[in-house]
Amino acid sequence: MSAPFTINFRREAFRREVARARRRVILLGAWLTYFGVLVVILGLYGLNCASLTRYAFQIDRQAARMRALKNQQEWTVGAAELVTAEQFYANPRRWRDKLARLATLLPPNAVVGSVAVNPDNLPSVEDQQKLVISGEFRVPAGQDRMRGVVQLVNALHADSVFASGYRNIVLANSHAAESGGTVVSFQIECR
């Protein structure tokens, strides 16, 4: 026959054993965490090394392919490409002058939203020089909506610095909106 319960007269020894087991589990967890983090870090370094090695091999293959192509063909620049390259080389100074002049000709109640050169990306020479100016014009109360925009187009057309290189400066489109005053959005094309 078994007893319904037993009395442990060594309670103090039992508590020491439980504390010792708890301490061993905590130390084991700390060591496992330490080595787990170390394995993750070393794994990430290994993945980075593998990726870098693969990228280096890819660059080597591309360089070898380019060396092989260089030995097979020689690239000659045609006259049309040379003229286009010379025009692009001279462009920054000319565009700086045009944009500085645009800033001085712009009335205080007009805002330029964007300036785009050849926005349609067309290959012809006249299209490569096409300049499109988009912006907004805030119309004072009691004034004609289109008057300021038309004056801006006329000022751009009459200015010798801005109009140089363009045969035609026109108002491509405009749109008036009544939101907190009249605002006319415009698009000017210079060809």
Contacts in CASP RR format, 6 or more apart in sequence:
PFRMAT RR
TARGET T0000
AUTHOR 0000-0000-0000
METHOD contacts of the structure
MODEL  1
MSAPFTINFRREAFRREVARARRRVILLGAWLTYFGVLVVILGLYGLNCA
SLTRYAFQIDRQAARMRALKNQQEWTVGAAELVTAEQFYANPRRWRDKLA
RLATLLPPNAVVGSVAVNPDNLPSVEDQQKLVISGEFRVPAGQDRMRGVV
QLVNALHADSVFASGYRNIVLANSHAAESGGTVVSFQIECR
8 14 0 8 1.000
77 85 0 8 1.000
84 128 0 8 1.000
87 128 0 8 1.000
95 117 0 8 1.000
97 161 0 8 1.000
98 131 0 8 1.000
98 161 0 8 1.000
98 162 0 8 1.000
99 115 0 8 1.000
101 159 0 8 1.000
101 161 0 8 1.000
101 162 0 8 1.000
102 112 0 8 1.000
102 115 0 8 1.000
102 133 0 8 1.000
102 156 0 8 1.000
102 162 0 8 1.000
105 152 0 8 1.000
105 155 0 8 1.000
105 156 0 8 1.000
105 159 0 8 1.000
105 162 0 8 1.000
106 112 0 8 1.000
106 152 0 8 1.000
107 137 0 8 1.000
107 148 0 8 1.000
107 151 0 8 1.000
107 152 0 8 1.000
109 137 0 8 1.000
109 138 0 8 1.000
109 139 0 8 1.000
109 140 0 8 1.000
110 135 0 8 1.000
110 136 0 8 1.000
110 137 0 8 1.000
110 138 0 8 1.000
110 148 0 8 1.000
110 152 0 8 1.000
111 135 0 8 1.000
111 136 0 8 1.000
111 137 0 8 1.000
111 138 0 8 1.000
112 133 0 8 1.000
112 134 0 8 1.000
112 135 0 8 1.000
113 134 0 8 1.000
113 135 0 8 1.000
113 136 0 8 1.000
114 132 0 8 1.000
114 133 0 8 1.000
114 134 0 8 1.000
114 135 0 8 1.000
115 131 0 8 1.000
115 132 0 8 1.000
115 133 0 8 1.000
115 134 0 8 1.000
116 131 0 8 1.000
116 132 0 8 1.000
116 134 0 8 1.000
117 128 0 8 1.000
117 129 0 8 1.000
117 130 0 8 1.000
117 131 0 8 1.000
117 132 0 8 1.000
118 127 0 8 1.000
118 128 0 8 1.000
118 129 0 8 1.000
118 130 0 8 1.000
119 130 0 8 1.000
119 132 0 8 1.000
120 127 0 8 1.000
120 130 0 8 1.000
122 128 0 8 1.000
122 130 0 8 1.000
126 191 0 8 1.000
129 165 0 8 1.000
129 166 0 8 1.000
129 191 0 8 1.000
130 189 0 8 1.000
130 190 0 8 1.000
130 191 0 8 1.000
131 166 0 8 1.000
131 189 0 8 1.000
131 190 0 8 1.000
132 172 0 8 1.000
132 187 0 8 1.000
132 188 0 8 1.000
132 189 0 8 1.000
132 190 0 8 1.000
133 187 0 8 1.000
133 188 0 8 1.000
133 190 0 8 1.000
134 185 0 8 1.000
134 186 0 8 1.000
134 187 0 8 1.000
134 188 0 8 1.000
135 185 0 8 1.000
135 186 0 8 1.000
135 187 0 8 1.000
136 183 0 8 1.000
136 184 0 8 1.000
136 185 0 8 1.000
136 186 0 8 1.000
137 148 0 8 1.000
137 149 0 8 1.000
137 152 0 8 1.000
137 183 0 8 1.000
137 184 0 8 1.000
137 185 0 8 1.000
137 186 0 8 1.000
138 181 0 8 1.000
138 182 0 8 1.000
138 183 0 8 1.000
139 145 0 8 1.000
139 147 0 8 1.000
139 148 0 8 1.000
139 176 0 8 1.000
139 181 0 8 1.000
139 182 0 8 1.000
139 183 0 8 1.000
139 184 0 8 1.000
141 181 0 8 1.000
145 176 0 8 1.000
145 182 0 8 1.000
145 184 0 8 1.000
146 174 0 8 1.000
146 184 0 8 1.000
149 171 0 8 1.000
149 174 0 8 1.000
149 184 0 8 1.000
149 186 0 8 1.000
150 171 0 8 1.000
152 186 0 8 1.000
152 188 0 8 1.000
153 169 0 8 1.000
153 170 0 8 1.000
153 171 0 8 1.000
153 188 0 8 1.000
156 162 0 8 1.000
156 163 0 8 1.000
156 169 0 8 1.000
156 188 0 8 1.000
156 190 0 8 1.000
157 163 0 8 1.000
157 169 0 8 1.000
163 169 0 8 1.000
163 190 0 8 1.000
166 190 0 8 1.000
166 191 0 8 1.000
167 191 0 8 1.000
168 189 0 8 1.000
168 190 0 8 1.000
168 191 0 8 1.000
169 188 0 8 1.000
169 189 0 8 1.000
169 190 0 8 1.000
169 191 0 8 1.000
170 188 0 8 1.000
170 189 0 8 1.000
170 191 0 8 1.000
171 186 0 8 1.000
171 187 0 8 1.000
171 188 0 8 1.000
172 187 0 8 1.000
172 188 0 8 1.000
172 189 0 8 1.000
173 186 0 8 1.000
173 187 0 8 1.000
174 184 0 8 1.000
174 185 0 8 1.000
174 186 0 8 1.000
174 187 0 8 1.000
175 184 0 8 1.000
175 185 0 8 1.000
176 182 0 8 1.000
176 183 0 8 1.000
176 184 0 8 1.000
176 185 0 8 1.000
177 183 0 8 1.000
177 184 0 8 1.000
177 185 0 8 1.000
END
